[in-house]
Amino acid sequence: MQKLSALKRIVGRFRGKRIAIYGDLMLDEFLRGRVSRIAPEAPVPIVEVTAHSYHLGGAGNVAANIDSLGGIPLPFGVVGDDEAGQRIRREFRKLGIDTRGVLKDARRPTTLKTRIIAEHQQVVRADRERRDGVDSKISSRLLSGASTLLSGIQALIISDYDKGLITRELLETLLPLAAQRGIPVCLDPKISHASFYTGATLITPNHHEAEKLSGISIQDDRSAERAARKLLDYFSSQALLITRGEHGMTLCTRHDPPTHIPTLAREVFDVTGAGDTVISTLALGLAAGATMKQAAYLANAAAGIVVGKLGTATVSRQELLQQITDRNI
């Protein structure tokens, strides 16, 4: 249990913290409806659509969560010259988020994930994307001025969805610059890029990623701790946080005993984008002066809120304060 007053003060200091986000921008599309019959031409359900919505996804959802929690997000990424890319820019502008770091590449489609949901159950997801690396000229533009940018932020998030933006070359520039300036780097990883991440401050694999990266089957707190310790050494990071769904989170740092944090979710409707909420809260916590443990407790509280919402969602500062008060964290 953390001291409630200290956690509240940290959340109060979220406001105005500038957080840079380098990552894969996506658009999440949701078609919701009900199933009343099976298609005559194939044994598949027919979903009668009753609602249609779009939400910022991937690194875009990270930016939206930073904004909702009171911080100032500075997203850096690539969209295509298409309707989905235009919609991402519009959504950012509606939130007052700076889009100067959002570059357009006419040769790539904007990553668009379309989910069809019937009675709260996802029926199918269709992805439109390219996963090869972005053009080197665009990468160079994203890095131009990085040194100046990092001197004016309080934390850096790397949101890697393996859609082409996060490369070894990009991180070989960003991570040393952040380290030189004492800026915490929170990184949401992908297994295929594991060798890129050396030097990040805090890395947040989920349960399945941690198992595959460590080679350890995670069955309980003890095995989660072993996996976290192994990955902490592999990445040479200061801390590693494994998100374990209904089993909460396991935090390992260099100098402290491991911390196992039980989930606060009362009811889970949708885990879509929960990792984005976690890394957003972690980064804001560290930017606001939290310890790793305090930041992890706040991230766990935020995750407990967002999984109770349908679709890609965000958590507000007020909701987070209410959660930590109600649950007496």
C-alpha positions, -999 to +999 in steps of 0.1 A: +000+000+000+013+034-009+007+066+011-025+081-004-016+117+001+017+112-017+000+096-047-026+124-049+002+150-049+019+132-077-013+131-098-017+168-091+017+174-106+008+157-139-006+189-152+016+206-177+042+179-179+056+176-214+059+141-227+073+132-261+059+101-278+077+084-307+056+056-320+032+039-344+001+061-350-031+042-357-067+047-361-091+023-344-125+018-361-154+001-342-186-013-358-210-024-331-243-042-334-262-074-327-263-108-342-297-123-350-289-148-378-262-167-397-253-158-432-267-182-458-236-182-479-212-192-451-214-203-414-207-168-401-228-144-380-244-114-396-238-083-375-265-057-378-245-025-372-261+000-348-230+022-340-199+033-358-170+052-342-133+060-346-107+064-319-070+073-318-050+040-315-014+030-308+008+060-301-022+082-308-040+066-279-009+072-257-011+109-266-048+110-259-042+094-224-014+119-216-038+147-226-067+133-205-044+129-175-034+166-177+000+163-194+011+178-227+017+151-253+041+157-282+035+129-307+060+120-334+050+095-361+038+088-396+004+087-413-006+081-449-021+105-474-056+091-468-088+096-449-076+077-418-045+099-416-066+130-419-089+118-392-059+112-368-048+148-374-083+161-368-086+141-336-053+155-324-064+191-333-097+186-314-077+178-283-053+207-288-024+183-294+005+196-315+007+178-348+040+192-361+057+158-354+031+139-374+046+134-409+028+123-440+041+095-463+020+091-494+035+057-501+022+042-469-014+037-457-023+049-422-026+019-400-063+012-396-077-015-373-114-022-379-132-042-351-167-057-355-183-062-321-216-079-313-230-078-278-197-068-263-179-097-281-154-090-308-163-110-339-134-101-362-107-075-367-095-063-401-061-045-403-049-022-431-012-015-427+024-017-438+050-030-414+083-024-433+105+004-420+095+040-428+116+059-454+150+070-442+143+106-451+112+106-430+131+090-401+157+117-404+130+144-403+116+128-371+150+130-355+159+165-367+158+188-337+156+158-313+183+172-291+165+205-287+132+187-281+145+165-254+158+195-235+122+207-230+104+176-220+101+157-187+097+121-201+099+102-234+077+073-244+086+048-271+053+031-283+064+003-305+036-016-324+060-030-350+044-009-378+076+005-392+085+036-372+106+022-344+140+011-358+174+004-343+188+036-359+160+057-344+166+044-309+204+046-312+199+083-315+170+089-290+180+067-261+216+081-256+203+117-259+176+110-232+202+094-210+226+124-213+198+147-202+185+125-174+151+121-191+132+089-182+123+067-211+093+044-209+091+018-236+062-005-247+081-033-265+076-058-293+093-091-293+109-087-327+127-055-317+140-067-283+176-061-293+169-024-300+159-014-264+191-014-244+193+017-223+156+025-218+147+034-182+115+013-179+102-014-202+067-028-200+062-062-216+029-080-211+026-115-197+030-132-231+059-110-243+077-116-210+074-153-213+087-154-249+115-130-243+127-147-211+119-183-219+102-186-185+066-198-182+049-174-159+025-193-136+027-173-104+044-143-087+077-162-082+080-171-119+070-136-129+098-123-107+124-146-123+113-135-158+114-099-148+149-102-133+162-120-164+148-093-187+160-065-165+196-078-171+190-084-208+178-049-214+201-032-190+172-011-179+165+005-145+132-012-141+109-037-158+072-040-153+053-071-165+016-064-170-003-097-161-039-090-168-062-103-140-030-111-120-020-074-118+016-063-123+051-073-113+077-046-109+114-053-106+141-026-102+179-027-098+180-022-060+147-030-045+128-062-038+102-071-064+067-057-061+036-076-070+006-054-075-029-070-075-053-058-102-079-032-093-103-040-122-138-047-108-151-058-142-133-062-176-152-052-206-123-045-231-085-046-228-080-027-261-055+000-255-049-007-218-012-009-223-013+027-237-030+039-205-004+021-184+027+035-202+011+070-202+005+070-165+040+056-158+057+083-178+036+111-162+043+096-128+081+096-133+079+131-149+061+143-117+087+129-094+072+095-084+093+066-075+091+035-098+068+018-072+045+048-069+043+052-107+035+015-110+007+017-084-008+047-103-005+028-136-022-002-122-050+020-109-055+036-143-055+002-160-083-009-136-104+020-148-098+017-186-105-020-189-140-013-176-147+008-206-157-003-241-132+002-270-101+023-271-105+046-241-087+071-219-085+078-182-089+113-168-070+128-138-103+130-119-111+093-125-076+083-114-078+104-082-112+089-074-099+054-080-069+057-057-092+073-030-120+047-033-096+017-033-073+033-006-042+024-026 
